[in-house]
Amino acid sequence: MAAALLDLQHYCPALLAAAADAALQQGSSAADDTSQQRQQDGEAGGGSSSSSSSSSSSLAPEEVVSLLLALGFFRVPALEFVESALEAFAEDLDVLLELEPRQLARLWKALLLLRDTGVTPPQPLLQAIQELQAEAPELLLLGSVRAALGPDDVAAVQDAEPGIRQQWEDAGLLAPAQILAAVQGLGYELERRVEVSAGGAKTQQQQRQQQQGEEEEGDKAEEGEEELCAVVDVCLRLPDQRRVAVLVLDDGRYCHCPPPPKRLRGAAAVDVLVLQALGLAVLPLPISEWQALAGDGAQQQRYLRARLAAATG
């Protein structure tokens, strides 16, 4: 239910709050039953029995993640459930290993959005997620530009037969590279794979320099809280050094059921909100709108400047 509401961006805080309350109550009942069973097992066996920590709800871990993400996205106040669910994850970190990568990425995004509502995630949970992300950096990636072809690929397509070239054009496979080239043509610097956190943004080169510095200083005990961060696929740097996340969006990122028309689907909308929570302006560029300009360079420049002005206020 929570996943469906999020995918359609159907704002129904009362329903989400009721779902959180119900899950919390069912989890409490299940925890009481488990406690009684443990006590009986201990008395029968003449000793205490060990078992994994009980969940904060009767929901499966994937369902808990979906509910946490929806609560964070819609900013629904369900603090008791949120804190209980996060503590349950922190007490049984092995559950994270059972989550699919997509679900783990959704949990991390939920933490970013919940933090923006005043929730402080448990440090063991943050540390465990960051260790898993270090093994799979793609979990941090936001705003991935689909079918973003390089210059060599674009040149090869341009040299192809007209029929093949038109098929690629109609399918929108050339649009991401065309859009990024046009944005760069406005005179702005484009950066790839920029790490962003509440403390600011770092390019891949800056990240490598920081890692080298840490290695030279030797292993040190880290103090303070773990930082929640993300990696933005494409960023545009403005003259005042502000960064804008560039999102090239195909039709699959939109919900075509009214109202309103052309509304972002849940996954893309979550990425936008997470980027904004990290302090970035977001420049969404739908491929369909770009294709409607029919290759008119002047119109494309006006379009990009207008969208950029709207994104940066």
C-alpha positions in Angstrom: 0.0 0.0 0.0 2.7 2.5 1.0 4.7 1.7 -2.2 1.6 2.3 -4.4 0.8 5.6 -2.7 4.4 6.7 -3.2 4.6 5.6 -6.8 1.4 7.6 -7.7 2.3 10.4 -5.3 -1.1 10.1 -3.7 -1.0 12.2 -0.6 -3.0 10.4 2.1 -1.3 11.1 5.5 -4.2 9.7 7.5 -3.9 6.3 5.7 -0.1 6.2 6.2 -0.3 7.1 9.8 -3.0 4.5 10.4 -0.8 1.9 8.7 2.2 2.8 10.9 0.0 2.6 14.1 -1.4 -0.8 13.0 2.1 -2.1 12.3 3.4 -0.9 15.6 0.5 -2.5 17.5 0.8 -5.8 15.7 4.5 -5.7 16.3 4.0 -5.2 20.0 1.6 -8.1 20.2 4.0 -10.3 18.3 6.8 -9.2 20.7 4.7 -10.1 23.7 4.0 -13.6 22.3 7.6 -14.1 21.5 8.6 -13.1 25.0 6.2 -15.5 26.5 7.4 -18.3 24.3 11.0 -17.6 25.2 10.1 -17.8 28.9 8.3 -21.1 28.4 11.2 -22.5 26.4 13.6 -21.4 29.1 11.6 -23.0 31.9 11.2 -26.2 29.9 14.9 -26.4 29.0 16.2 -25.3 32.4 17.9 -22.3 30.9 17.5 -19.2 28.8 17.1 -19.5 25.1 18.5 -17.1 22.6 16.7 -15.7 19.6 17.1 -12.8 17.2 15.6 -9.5 18.2 12.0 -9.1 17.4 10.9 -6.7 14.7 9.1 -3.5 15.6 6.2 -4.6 13.4 4.6 -7.6 11.8 5.6 -6.4 8.3 8.4 -7.9 6.2 11.6 -5.9 6.1 10.8 -4.7 2.5 7.4 -3.5 3.6 8.9 -1.6 6.5 11.3 0.1 4.1 8.4 1.1 1.8 6.5 2.5 4.8 9.5 4.4 6.1 10.2 5.9 2.7 6.5 6.9 2.2 6.4 8.5 5.7 9.6 10.4 5.0 8.5 11.5 1.5 5.1 12.7 2.6 6.4 14.0 6.0 3.8 12.1 7.9 4.4 12.3 11.7 4.7 8.7 12.9 7.7 9.1 15.2 7.0 6.1 17.4 6.9 3.7 14.5 9.9 5.2 12.7 12.1 5.1 15.8 11.0 1.6 16.6 11.6 0.4 13.1 15.0 1.9 12.9 16.0 0.5 16.3 14.8 -2.9 15.1 17.1 -2.7 12.0 20.0 -1.5 14.2 19.5 -4.4 16.6 19.5 -7.0 13.8 21.9 -5.7 11.2 21.9 -9.1 9.4 18.5 -8.1 8.0 20.3 -5.6 5.8 22.2 -8.4 4.1 18.9 -10.0 3.2 17.6 -6.9 1.5 17.9 -6.6 -2.3 20.2 -3.7 -3.4 17.2 -1.7 -4.5 15.6 -2.1 -1.1 18.8 -1.1 0.6 19.0 2.0 -1.5 15.4 2.9 -0.7 16.1 2.5 3.1 19.1 4.8 2.7 16.9 7.4 0.9 14.3 7.0 3.7 16.9 7.9 6.3 17.9 11.0 4.3 14.3 12.2 4.1 13.5 11.3 7.7 16.6 13.1 8.9 15.2 16.2 7.3 12.1 15.8 9.5 14.1 15.7 12.7 14.6 11.9 13.0 18.1 10.8 14.1 18.9 7.3 12.8 20.9 5.0 15.1 24.6 5.2 14.4 25.1 1.4 14.1 22.5 1.4 11.3 24.1 4.3 9.5 27.6 2.7 9.8 26.3 -0.7 8.5 24.6 0.9 5.5 27.7 2.9 4.7 29.8 -0.3 4.8 27.5 -2.0 2.4 27.5 1.1 0.1 31.3 1.0 0.1 31.1 -2.5 -1.4 28.4 -1.3 -3.9 28.8 2.4 -4.7 25.9 2.4 -7.1 23.6 2.3 -4.2 24.5 6.0 -3.6 23.8 7.1 -7.1 21.0 9.6 -7.7 19.8 11.0 -10.9 21.4 8.5 -13.1 21.2 9.6 -16.8 19.8 6.7 -18.7 21.3 5.9 -22.1 23.8 8.7 -21.7 26.0 8.0 -24.7 29.5 9.3 -25.0 30.8 11.4 -28.0 32.2 8.3 -29.8 28.8 6.6 -29.6 27.0 9.7 -30.9 29.5 10.0 -33.7 29.0 6.3 -34.7 25.2 6.8 -34.7 25.5 9.9 -36.9 27.5 7.9 -39.4 24.9 5.1 -39.4 22.2 4.7 -42.1 19.5 7.4 -41.9 16.8 4.8 -41.0 18.8 3.5 -38.0 19.7 7.0 -36.9 16.1 8.0 -37.0 15.1 5.0 -34.9 17.6 5.9 -32.2 16.4 9.5 -32.3 12.7 8.5 -32.0 13.5 6.2 -29.1 15.2 9.1 -27.2 18.5 7.2 -27.0 20.5 10.2 -28.3 18.6 12.8 -26.3 20.6 12.5 -23.0 23.9 13.2 -24.7 22.4 16.0 -26.8 20.9 17.6 -23.7 24.1 17.5 -21.7 26.1 18.9 -24.6 23.6 21.7 -25.0 23.7 22.5 -21.3 27.5 22.6 -21.5 27.1 24.9 -24.5 25.5 27.5 -22.4 28.9 28.1 -20.8 28.5 26.1 -17.6 30.8 23.4 -16.3 29.4 19.9 -16.1 30.7 17.5 -13.4 30.1 13.8 -13.2 29.7 11.6 -10.1 29.7 14.3 -7.5 29.5 13.2 -3.9 27.0 15.4 -1.9 26.3 15.5 1.8 25.0 18.0 4.3 28.6 19.2 4.6 28.9 20.1 0.9 29.8 18.5 -2.5 32.9 16.8 -3.6 34.0 15.7 -7.1 35.6 12.3 -7.7 39.0 14.0 -7.8 38.4 15.7 -4.4 37.3 12.4 -3.0 40.5 10.7 -4.1 42.6 13.5 -2.6 40.8 13.2 0.7 41.2 9.4 0.7 44.9 9.8 0.0 45.3 12.3 2.8 43.6 10.0 5.2 45.8 7.1 4.2 49.0 9.2 4.7 47.8 10.2 8.2 47.2 6.5 9.1 44.2 4.8 10.5 42.5 7.1 13.0 39.5 6.5 15.2 36.7 8.4 13.7 34.7 10.6 16.0 31.3 12.2 15.6 28.3 11.0 13.7 28.3 9.2 10.4 27.4 11.4 7.4 24.5 10.6 5.1 25.6 11.3 1.5 24.8 10.7 -2.1 26.5 10.6 -5.5 24.9 12.8 -8.2 25.4 11.5 -11.7 25.5 14.9 -13.4 25.9 18.3 -11.8 26.1 21.8 -13.4 28.3 24.3 -11.6 27.1 27.9 -11.7 29.4 31.0 -11.8 28.7 31.5 -8.0 29.9 27.9 -7.4 26.5 26.6 -6.6 25.8 23.1 -8.0 22.6 22.1 -9.7 21.7 18.4 -10.2 20.7 17.7 -13.8 18.1 15.0 -14.3 17.4 13.8 -17.8 14.0 12.1 -17.5 12.4 9.7 -20.0 8.7 8.9 -20.1 9.1 6.0 -17.8 9.8 8.4 -14.9 6.3 10.0 -15.3 2.9 8.9 -14.2 0.4 9.5 -17.1 -2.7 9.3 -15.0 -4.4 12.7 -14.3 -4.5 14.8 -12.3 -2.1 16.6 -12.7 -0.6 15.4 -16.0 3.1 14.5 -16.4 3.6 13.9 -12.6 6.9 12.3 -11.6 6.5 8.7 -10.5 7.6 7.8 -7.0 11.2 6.7 -7.6 12.1 9.9 -9.6 10.2 12.1 -7.2 12.1 10.6 -4.2 15.4 11.3 -5.9 14.4 14.9 -6.5 13.3 15.4 -2.8 16.5 13.7 -1.5 18.7 16.0 -3.6 16.8 19.0 -2.3 17.2 17.7 1.2 20.9 17.7 0.6 20.8 21.3 -0.4 20.9 21.0 -4.2 18.7 22.7 -6.7 17.4 20.2 -9.3 17.1 20.8 -13.0 14.6 18.3 -14.5 14.8 17.9 -18.3 12.2 15.6 -19.8 13.3 13.9 -23.0 9.8 14.4 -24.5 10.0 18.2 -24.2 13.5 18.2 -25.7 12.3 16.1 -28.7 9.4 18.5 -29.2 11.9 21.3 -30.0 12.8 19.4 -33.2 16.5 20.2 -33.1 16.0 24.0 -33.2 19.2 25.3 -31.6 17.8 28.7 -30.6 14.7 27.2 -29.1 16.8 24.7 -27.2 18.9 27.4 -25.7 15.9 29.4 -24.6 14.3 26.3 -23.2 17.4 25.3 -21.1 17.8 28.9 -19.8 14.2 29.1 -18.8 14.3 25.7 -17.0 17.6 26.6 -15.3 16.1 30.0 -14.1 13.1 28.2 -12.7 15.2 25.6 -10.9 17.6 28.1 -9.3 14.9 30.7 -8.4 
